[in-house]
Every structure is written in structure tokens, then in C-alpha cells.
């Protein structure tokens, strides 16, 4: 009797697994057919595993793999897949575009507003702000936020912040690089990322986080860097994708602790700014002047007064801009520095142009 019950249970379990896997297999097969013309790694992806077994958890090794694939795809002759290559993360294809033409086709398509699945890893931090939201919510937020970037007073204030923090950045580089030293490679990213974090914190929130001067001892700065690292590591580790697994791992619990710090700091800054905002009775249509330096957060608080945004909505966007505004900008500036350093002739032309325009006045404001 017991044996019969176990047999029935086993059969039912087997049928349930088949029931769940068949639709997945059908969808995967369809995707493979749709993407088969796009080149992948020389070794074909394994069903249900993809190219995961070929990835290295070390970010520098993984980046070199992508660079090799990018060079190969730029040399492709077949027009239908020129400048594209595909890596399979388990059941999901990830297509990389290596030419501006391919990127333009996608970016200029206003219907492509649904983010890829890996954006969900940002939601514990950013919730569903402008970066992670889709369709209707994204359109509504974009419509509310875009005017802030056409406010000339805000833009002027931002330029002053850029100048102030860039001077700090330049002094830090002078301290670590001596003129008489032998030429050697420097990792500029830690210097650039703390500079961009100082800039976005002051521009978006009106808050001095002193990322450049704290020497890594600031809890907010440390938590920001660590959460970015955890998210990046999780994206490259498919076994951590299921939330119910990730949340129970030590790295998942660490992320939760770090996010408590980040959310606590951003909420406190918003509440303090709101109190000042209400005390001065500043609204989006008011002509009242203030001696305070206006920042991006003031524009959002004006939307809150008109009941278009809630406090939680504002925190979503503040957290989003703190992440987007420092991380992606730092990566772009870092790569720009690398390219300029790799082409001394271009570097000389840029230097001459800067000297010609600014005439030694580096605090000159272009806004």
C-alpha cells in the first residue's frame, strides 16, 4: 500500500514537472529559432543553461570576453546580423549591439519601453522609478520630470556644482600622481565615481555627502558602492536570480542591510528639504526668490504640492537619479579618459582647445 502511494505520488510529481517544463521548452525553442541568425560564442549554448558555463565570475575576465565578441561581430559579413551578437543567460537571449546604427534603431523606437528581466534586480533599491518602470508609468513620470532639465536656473546651479567638485577631483589626482614618477597605469574609476556621486547628491538633493573627502568612511558612500557591486554580481550569477534564493543568501541579507541605510538617508534628506520647502512656500508657479541653491529635488517637491507625486514617488526618483546619475556617468567618463589617453594626438588637440576657450579660467561657466 505504501509502495503504491509512493508510486502514485512519483507519477503525479513527474506529470507536474512535465506540465511546467513543456511550455518553457516550447518558448525556448521558439526563441532559438528567432535568434539563430545572430552569432553567439564559438561553443553553442547548452539547452536551459545557455552560455553560463563559459562565463567567469571575475568582472574583468567577463568584460574581456564581451570585447572579443564585439570585435568579432564588427567583422561579420552577413548583413542581417552585422554588428550584433547574442549570449544566452540560461533561457534568455541577451543581444549586444556593437554599432551606432543598431542602437539607433532600438532607441528611436518609442514602443520599446519594457525593460529586460535583469532590471528587476534594481527594484529593491529603486522600486519602479523612471529607470525601471514600463509603459504608462514611464510615460507619465517622463512627462513630469523632463521640464526640470529645461529649467535654466537649475542648470546654472548644476554648473557651479560641477566646477566645485571637479576642483576637488583634480586635487585628489594631483595628490596620487607625482610629476617625477615613472609612467604607470592608474585606476581612475574610484576617483571618478566618488566625484560623480558628490555632484549628483548636491545637484539632485542639495546634500553634501563628501564622497571624495571621506576616504570611504562615509556609510552612505560605502553602501552605494557595495549595492552597485552586489547587483552587478547577481546579474552574472543566474543561480541568484530567483528572489526567494537570493534573499536567503548572505549576500542578499547584506544587500537588505545596505538598502536600509540608503533608503533611510534619502528619505531623511527629502523630509528635511520638504520642511524647508514648505516653510519658504515655494511652488512651481511662485515668483518668490530664495537664497538657497535650487536643486532637482525642489522641482519634484513642487510636483508634490500640485498632488502629481507622492512622497514615495519622489523617493523612487531621487534614488533612481542617485544611482543613474553617478554610476553610468562615472563609467562613461572613465572610458572617455581611457580613449583620450590611448590617442595622444587627440589629447593634444583637446588640451589646446580648452586652453584657447577658457584662457586659464577653469571656473568659467558655460550655462
Protein Blocks (a to p, Z undefined) as FASTA:
>chain_A
ZZmmmmmmmmmmmmmmmmmmmmmmmmmmmmmmmmmmpccdfbacdehklmmlmpcfblkl
mmmmmmmmmmmmmmpmblklgoiacddehjaccdddfbfklmmmmmmmmklmcccfklmm
mmmmnmpafklmghjlmmmmmmmmmmmmmcfklmmmmmmmmmmmmmmmmmmmmmmpcfkl
ccddddfklmmmmmmmmmmmmmmnopaehlmmnnopafklmmmmmmmmmmmmmmmmmklm
pmklmmmpmklmmmmmmmmmmmmmmmmmmmmmmmmmmmnopafkbcbdcfbdcdfklmmm
mmmmnopacfklmmmmmmmmmmmmmmmmmmmmmmmmmmmmmmmmlmmmmmmmmmmmnnop
akbcfZZ
